Amino acid sequence: MALTLPAHPDPLAERLHASGLLHELAHGLGGGFHYLLPERFDANLAAFRAVLADTGVDGRVYYAKKANKAAAFVERCAATGAGVDVASLGELREALGHGVRGEDLVVTGPAKSEALLRIAALQGALIAVDALDELERVLHLDVPRPVRLLLRRHPPAQPRSRFGLDDDQLDAALSRCAAAGGRVRMEGFSFHLSGYEVRPRTDLAGELVDLCLKARALGLPADRISIGGGFAVDYVPADAWELFLAEQEPGHYHGGRTFTTGDFYPYHSPVAGADALRSILTGRPGGQGADLAERLREAGVTLLLEPGRALLDRAGSSVFVVQGVKDRAGYGIVTVDGTSLSLSEQWFNSEYLPEPVLLPRSPGQAAKEYRACVGGASCLDSDLLTWRKIPFPARPRVGDLLVYPNTAGYQMDSNESPFHDLPLPAKVVVQHEDGRPRWRLDRRPAL
């Protein structure tokens, strides 16, 4: 029996798919592509800001740029006054080049290069310091203004994490910042937790509020904390997800591939996106006293957050053209004009589970279920976009499109490569005006 796991219905995407535009783009661009929906990014950003307003918390949203390389989303940050989280010199330059002010950037990541630290400091960006030696390099920067920084906390609940400063290192860092005088402005603390649980974020945020009060006693400003990202996205309905986890087994996959349920991203989450932020703020750190929102207000601490995937929820999809169909005993192998490098879940030895939508090039296909995995166009036997035997409503044909839904967050370009000299898929920005879709390429030609 085939297992099906369709994404949540999306009227905007369905209208776009029915418009015929995707087939025209595939023809004009000569193959597969990714489409982006910046209006969805704006709506997700507005939802996070609404939670901050509803809870009375002074806060700031920074888009985690690593989630997608497209210029369009950084341009929306510049237009809407959102910040951007960058972790490399290239990302910093991209953000500045698309209109984001230096003071609206937060620089994260480990062991930052000298050039990244220097340019971030010159531009007035906020630097999350991850180690004591990095702090020393910051203190020795020759720049004309105080360097803005946060101290990144090592998460006690995740002792294997390689990031952040432990208790003794934090004490040493605070002393160094207090002794540095006007060379630095120590604005607070940050953390980033793996996983998507709400409670650990509430608890650690409460600890960071206490650290701010401790730092103020040393004469440091310490008026903000960053809780990073990790806001889940809800891709599929709960009942379909629970059934999938209960019943999936090697026979559902090409070659009898084995996945354990722990290999998969949690594609269903009952608390996701901005609702997860609301749960974090209304929780009580340590299960005692006032909720986090009240503690932030009372301490005069600004909350920074760095969502990536959650700001990109339903903000883009990946389109591939069918190049061939091969029949096997009981199922088929559909080959498309792309590779699994454009669906980055393979990087984690896993599978992108929301299943692709078949858009026929022309009508007339018999409506008879056809199970098939989806392979890439490379010479590697392991190059499958989908190992699972998807129950398509009809047998795909050459020239049909497969649309993988909701891939903007971490899927469509994290690992893209021009393997075999295949071109990287273009990114197409689609905006709806007067009830119809209009498009442009994401990267505008230089004037």
C-alpha positions as CSV (number, residue, x, y, z in Angstrom):
1,M,0.0,0.0,0.0
2,A,1.3,3.4,-1.0
3,L,1.8,6.0,1.8
4,T,0.8,9.5,0.9
5,L,2.0,12.7,2.6
6,P,0.7,15.8,0.8
7,A,1.5,19.3,2.1
8,H,-1.3,21.4,3.6
9,P,-3.5,22.9,0.9
10,D,-2.2,26.3,-0.3
11,P,-4.7,28.3,-2.3
12,L,-2.1,30.8,-3.5
13,A,0.1,28.0,-4.8
14,E,-2.8,26.1,-6.3
15,R,-3.9,29.2,-8.2
16,L,-0.4,29.7,-9.5
17,H,-0.1,26.1,-10.6
18,A,-3.5,26.3,-12.4
19,S,-2.4,29.5,-14.3
20,G,-0.1,27.8,-16.8
21,L,2.7,30.2,-15.9
22,L,5.0,27.4,-14.5
23,H,5.0,25.6,-17.8
24,E,5.8,28.8,-19.7
25,L,8.6,29.5,-17.3
26,A,10.0,26.0,-17.7
27,H,9.9,26.4,-21.5
28,G,11.5,29.9,-21.4
29,L,14.2,29.1,-18.8
30,G,15.0,25.8,-20.5
31,G,14.3,23.6,-17.5
32,G,13.5,23.5,-13.8
33,F,13.6,26.4,-11.5
34,H,12.5,27.6,-8.0
35,Y,9.7,30.1,-7.6
36,L,9.6,32.6,-4.7
37,L,6.6,34.3,-3.1
38,P,7.8,37.3,-1.2
39,E,4.3,38.2,-0.1
40,R,4.3,35.1,2.0
41,F,7.6,36.2,3.6
42,D,5.9,39.6,4.5
43,A,2.9,37.8,6.1
44,N,5.1,35.5,8.2
45,L,7.2,38.5,9.4
46,A,4.0,40.4,10.3
47,A,2.8,37.4,12.3
48,F,6.0,37.4,14.4
49,R,5.7,41.1,14.9
50,A,2.1,40.8,16.0
51,V,3.0,38.3,18.7
52,L,5.6,40.8,20.1
53,A,3.0,43.6,20.0
54,D,0.3,41.4,21.6
55,T,2.5,40.4,24.5
56,G,3.9,43.9,25.0
57,V,7.5,42.8,24.4
58,D,10.0,45.1,22.8
59,G,11.5,42.9,20.2
60,R,13.2,42.7,16.8
61,V,13.0,40.0,14.1
62,Y,16.2,39.1,12.1
63,Y,15.9,36.9,9.1
64,A,18.4,34.0,9.2
65,K,19.8,34.5,5.7
66,K,21.5,31.0,5.5
67,A,18.0,29.6,5.0
68,N,17.9,30.8,1.4
69,K,20.3,32.5,-0.8
70,A,17.7,34.5,-2.8
71,A,18.1,38.3,-2.9
72,A,14.3,38.8,-2.9
73,F,13.9,38.0,0.8
74,V,16.8,40.3,1.9
75,E,15.2,43.0,-0.2
76,R,12.0,42.5,1.7
77,C,13.9,42.9,5.0
78,A,15.3,46.2,3.8
79,A,11.9,47.4,2.7
80,T,10.1,46.4,5.9
81,G,12.8,47.4,8.4
82,A,13.6,43.8,9.5
83,G,17.1,42.8,10.5
84,V,19.2,40.1,8.9
85,D,21.3,37.4,10.6
86,V,24.5,36.7,8.7
87,A,27.3,34.3,9.4
88,S,29.9,35.0,6.6
89,L,31.5,37.9,4.9
90,G,29.6,37.0,1.7
91,E,26.3,37.1,3.5
92,L,27.1,40.4,5.1
93,R,28.0,41.9,1.8
94,E,24.8,40.6,0.2
95,A,22.7,42.1,2.9
96,L,24.4,45.5,2.7
97,G,24.3,45.4,-1.1
98,H,20.5,44.8,-1.1
99,G,19.8,47.8,1.2
100,V,20.0,46.5,4.8
101,R,21.7,48.9,7.1
102,G,24.7,47.7,9.1
103,E,23.0,48.4,12.4
104,D,20.2,46.1,11.3
105,L,22.6,43.1,11.0
106,V,23.5,40.5,13.6
107,V,26.6,38.4,12.9
108,T,26.6,34.9,14.2
109,G,28.6,31.7,13.6
110,P,31.8,30.4,15.2
111,A,35.4,31.6,14.8
112,K,34.6,34.6,12.6
113,S,37.3,35.7,10.2
114,E,39.2,38.9,10.8
115,A,37.7,40.5,7.7
116,L,34.2,39.7,8.8
117,L,34.7,41.1,12.3
118,R,36.3,44.2,11.0
119,I,33.7,45.0,8.4
120,A,30.9,44.2,10.8
121,A,32.3,46.5,13.4
122,L,32.8,49.3,10.9
123,Q,29.2,49.0,9.8
124,G,27.8,49.0,13.3
125,A,26.5,45.4,13.2
126,L,25.8,43.4,16.3
127,I,28.4,40.6,16.8
128,A,27.5,37.4,18.7
129,V,30.9,36.5,20.3
130,D,31.2,32.7,20.5
131,A,34.6,32.2,22.3
132,L,37.1,34.0,24.5
133,D,39.7,34.2,21.8
134,E,37.2,35.7,19.4
135,L,36.4,38.3,22.1
136,E,40.1,39.2,22.3
137,R,40.2,39.7,18.5
138,V,37.2,42.0,18.8
139,L,38.8,44.0,21.6
140,H,41.9,44.5,19.4
141,L,40.0,45.8,16.3
142,D,41.2,49.2,15.2
143,V,37.8,50.9,14.5
144,P,36.5,54.3,15.2
145,R,33.4,53.3,17.1
146,P,32.6,51.0,20.0
147,V,32.0,47.4,18.8
148,R,28.5,46.2,19.5
149,L,28.5,42.6,20.8
150,L,26.5,39.9,22.5
151,L,28.0,37.0,24.4
152,R,26.8,33.7,23.2
153,R,25.8,31.3,26.0
154,H,26.6,27.6,25.8
155,P,23.3,25.8,26.3
156,P,23.6,23.7,29.6
157,A,20.7,21.4,28.3
158,Q,22.8,20.6,25.2
159,P,26.2,19.8,26.6
160,R,27.5,18.4,23.3
161,S,27.0,21.7,21.5
162,R,30.3,23.2,20.2
163,F,28.9,26.7,20.5
164,G,29.0,29.3,23.2
165,L,30.6,30.2,26.5
166,D,30.2,28.2,29.7
167,D,29.8,29.8,33.1
168,D,33.5,30.4,33.8
169,Q,34.1,31.7,30.3
170,L,31.1,34.1,30.6
171,D,32.5,35.5,33.9
172,A,35.8,36.0,32.2
173,A,34.2,37.6,29.2
174,L,32.1,40.0,31.3
175,S,35.2,41.1,33.2
176,R,37.1,41.8,29.9
177,C,34.2,43.8,28.5
178,A,33.9,45.8,31.7
179,A,37.6,46.6,31.6
180,A,37.5,47.5,27.9
181,G,35.7,50.8,28.5
182,G,34.6,52.5,25.4
183,R,36.1,50.0,23.0
184,V,33.1,47.8,23.1
185,R,29.4,48.0,23.9
186,M,28.3,44.7,25.5
187,E,24.6,44.8,24.7
188,G,23.5,41.4,26.1
189,F,23.5,37.7,25.5
190,S,22.4,35.1,22.9
191,F,21.9,31.4,22.4
192,H,20.8,29.0,19.7
193,L,19.3,25.7,20.6
194,S,19.1,22.6,18.3
195,G,15.6,21.2,17.8
196,Y,12.2,22.9,18.1
197,E,11.0,22.4,21.6
198,V,9.4,25.5,23.2
199,R,10.1,25.0,26.9
200,P,13.9,24.9,26.8
201,R,13.9,28.2,25.0
202,T,11.7,29.8,27.6
203,D,13.9,28.5,30.4
204,L,17.2,29.6,28.8
205,A,15.8,33.0,27.9
206,G,14.9,33.5,31.5
207,E,18.5,32.7,32.5
208,L,19.7,35.3,29.9
209,V,17.5,38.0,31.5
210,D,19.2,37.3,34.8
211,L,22.6,37.5,33.1
212,C,21.7,40.9,31.8
213,L,21.0,42.1,35.4
214,K,24.3,40.7,36.5
215,A,26.2,42.4,33.6
216,R,24.5,45.8,34.4
217,A,26.0,45.6,37.9
218,L,29.4,45.7,36.2
219,G,28.4,48.9,34.3
220,L,27.6,47.1,31.0
221,P,24.4,48.1,29.0
222,A,23.1,44.5,28.6
223,D,19.7,45.4,27.5
224,R,18.9,42.7,24.9
225,I,18.9,38.9,24.5
226,S,18.7,36.8,21.3
227,I,17.0,33.4,21.4
228,G,18.1,32.5,17.9
229,G,15.8,30.4,15.6
230,G,14.3,27.0,15.8
231,F,10.7,27.9,15.1
232,A,9.1,24.8,13.6
233,V,7.2,24.8,10.3
234,D,4.0,22.8,10.0
235,Y,4.2,21.2,6.5
236,V,1.6,18.4,6.6
237,P,-1.6,17.5,8.5
238,A,-1.4,15.7,11.8
239,D,-3.3,12.6,10.8
240,A,-1.2,12.0,7.6
241,W,2.0,12.5,9.6
242,E,1.1,10.1,12.4
243,L,0.0,7.5,9.9
244,F,3.2,7.9,7.9
245,L,5.4,7.5,11.0
246,A,3.5,4.4,12.1
247,E,3.5,2.6,8.8
248,Q,6.6,3.6,6.8
249,E,8.9,0.7,6.2
250,P,11.6,-0.3,3.6
251,G,9.0,-1.6,1.1
252,H,7.8,2.0,0.6
253,Y,11.2,3.1,-0.7
254,H,13.2,2.4,-3.9
255,G,15.8,-0.3,-3.2
256,G,14.3,-1.1,0.2
257,R,16.0,2.0,1.6
258,T,15.7,2.2,5.4
259,F,14.8,5.3,7.3
260,T,14.1,5.5,11.0
261,T,11.5,8.1,12.2
262,G,14.3,10.0,14.0
263,D,15.9,10.7,10.6
264,F,13.1,12.9,9.5
265,Y,12.4,16.6,10.1
266,P,9.2,16.9,12.2
267,Y,7.0,17.8,9.2
268,H,4.0,18.2,11.4
269,S,4.2,20.5,14.4
270,P,1.1,21.5,16.5
271,V,2.9,24.7,17.6
272,A,4.8,26.4,14.7
273,G,6.0,29.7,13.5
274,A,4.8,32.7,15.3
275,D,2.6,30.5,17.5
276,A,5.8,29.0,18.9
277,L,7.1,32.4,19.8
278,R,3.8,33.1,21.6
279,S,4.3,29.9,23.6
280,I,7.9,30.8,24.4
281,L,6.8,34.2,25.7
282,T,3.8,33.0,27.7
283,G,5.8,30.2,29.4
284,R,7.3,30.6,32.8
285,P,11.1,30.2,33.0
286,G,11.8,27.2,35.2
287,G,8.1,26.8,35.7
288,Q,8.0,29.5,38.4
289,G,7.1,33.1,38.8
290,A,6.1,35.5,36.0
291,D,6.0,34.5,32.4
292,L,8.9,35.4,30.1
293,A,7.1,38.3,28.5
294,E,6.6,40.0,31.9
295,R,10.2,39.3,32.9
296,L,11.4,40.9,29.8
297,R,9.2,44.0,30.3
298,E,10.2,44.3,34.0
299,A,13.9,44.1,33.2
300,G,13.7,46.4,30.2
301,V,15.2,43.7,28.0
302,T,14.7,43.7,24.2
303,L,14.0,40.3,22.6
304,L,15.9,39.4,19.4
305,L,14.9,36.4,17.4
306,E,16.4,34.9,14.2
307,P,13.9,32.7,12.3
308,G,14.9,31.4,8.9
309,R,12.6,28.5,7.9
310,A,9.6,30.0,9.7
311,L,9.8,33.3,7.7
312,L,10.0,31.2,4.5
313,D,7.0,29.0,5.2
314,R,5.1,28.6,1.9
315,A,7.3,31.3,0.4
316,G,8.6,29.2,-2.4
317,S,8.6,25.8,-4.2
318,S,10.9,23.9,-6.5
319,V,9.9,22.9,-10.1
320,F,11.5,20.1,-12.1
321,V,10.7,18.9,-15.6
322,V,10.2,15.1,-16.2
323,Q,12.8,13.8,-18.6
324,G,11.9,10.1,-18.5
325,V,9.9,7.3,-16.8
326,K,11.1,3.8,-16.3
327,D,8.8,1.0,-15.2
328,R,9.9,-1.5,-12.5
329,A,8.0,-4.3,-10.9
330,G,5.2,-2.7,-9.2
331,Y,6.4,0.9,-9.4
332,G,8.3,3.4,-11.6
333,I,11.3,5.6,-11.6
334,V,10.7,9.2,-12.8
335,T,13.8,11.1,-13.8
336,V,13.8,14.9,-13.7
337,D,16.1,17.6,-15.0
338,G,17.8,18.2,-11.7
339,T,19.5,16.5,-8.8
340,S,18.9,15.7,-5.2
341,L,21.4,18.6,-4.4
342,S,18.4,20.9,-4.9
343,L,16.5,19.2,-2.1
344,S,19.0,19.5,0.8
345,E,17.4,17.1,3.2
346,Q,19.5,14.5,1.5
347,W,22.4,16.2,3.2
348,F,21.1,14.9,6.5
349,N,20.8,11.3,5.2
350,S,17.1,11.9,5.2
351,E,14.2,12.6,2.8
352,Y,12.1,15.7,2.0
353,L,8.7,14.1,2.7
354,P,6.0,16.5,1.5
355,E,5.3,14.9,-1.8
356,P,5.6,16.6,-5.2
357,V,2.5,17.8,-7.2
358,L,2.3,16.5,-10.8
359,L,1.4,19.2,-13.3
360,P,0.7,17.6,-16.7
361,R,2.0,19.4,-19.8
362,S,-1.2,18.6,-21.6
363,P,-4.6,17.0,-20.7
364,G,-5.5,13.5,-21.5
365,Q,-3.6,11.4,-19.0
366,A,-5.6,8.5,-17.6
367,A,-6.4,9.0,-14.0
368,K,-4.9,5.8,-12.6
369,E,-2.6,5.8,-9.6
370,Y,1.1,5.3,-10.5
371,R,3.6,4.8,-7.8
372,A,7.1,6.1,-8.5
373,C,10.3,7.3,-6.9
374,V,12.0,10.4,-8.3
375,G,15.5,10.3,-9.5
376,G,18.0,13.0,-10.5
377,A,19.7,13.5,-13.8
378,S,23.2,12.5,-12.6
379,C,25.1,9.3,-13.1
380,L,25.0,8.5,-9.3
381,D,22.8,5.6,-8.3
382,S,22.1,7.4,-5.0
383,D,20.9,10.6,-6.7
384,L,17.2,10.4,-5.8
385,L,15.1,13.4,-4.9
386,T,12.5,11.1,-3.4
387,W,13.2,7.5,-2.5
388,R,9.6,6.9,-1.5
389,K,7.3,5.5,-4.1
390,I,4.9,8.4,-4.5
391,P,1.3,7.6,-5.4
392,F,0.9,10.0,-8.4
393,P,-2.6,10.4,-9.8
394,A,-1.4,9.4,-13.2
395,R,1.7,8.1,-14.9
396,P,4.0,11.1,-15.4
397,R,5.1,11.9,-19.0
398,V,8.1,13.6,-20.5
399,G,7.6,17.4,-20.2
400,D,5.3,17.2,-17.2
401,L,6.3,19.2,-14.1
402,L,6.9,18.0,-10.6
403,V,6.4,20.8,-8.0
404,Y,8.0,20.1,-4.6
405,P,6.0,22.4,-2.2
406,N,7.3,24.7,0.4
407,T,11.1,24.3,-0.2
408,A,12.2,27.9,0.4
409,G,13.4,27.1,3.9
410,Y,16.8,25.3,3.8
411,Q,15.9,23.0,0.9
412,M,16.2,24.6,-2.5
413,D,19.7,26.0,-2.5
414,S,21.8,25.0,0.6
415,N,23.7,22.3,-1.4
416,E,23.0,23.1,-5.0
417,S,25.9,22.3,-7.3
418,P,26.5,22.4,-11.1
419,F,27.5,18.7,-11.0
420,H,27.8,17.4,-14.6
421,D,27.9,21.1,-15.6
422,L,24.2,21.1,-15.1
423,P,23.0,24.8,-14.7
424,L,21.8,25.8,-11.3
425,P,18.0,26.3,-11.3
426,A,17.0,29.9,-11.7
427,K,15.0,31.6,-9.0
428,V,11.9,33.3,-10.2
429,V,10.1,35.9,-8.0
430,V,6.3,35.7,-8.5
431,Q,4.1,38.5,-7.3
432,H,0.3,38.8,-7.7
433,E,-1.0,42.0,-9.1
434,D,-4.6,42.7,-10.2
435,G,-5.4,39.0,-9.6
436,R,-2.7,37.6,-11.9
437,P,0.8,36.4,-11.4
438,R,3.8,38.5,-12.6
439,W,7.4,37.3,-12.5
440,R,11.0,38.4,-12.7
441,L,14.3,36.7,-12.1
442,D,15.6,37.0,-8.6
443,R,19.0,38.4,-9.6
444,R,18.5,41.5,-11.7
445,P,21.1,42.2,-14.4
446,A,23.7,44.8,-13.4
447,L,23.1,48.2,-15.0
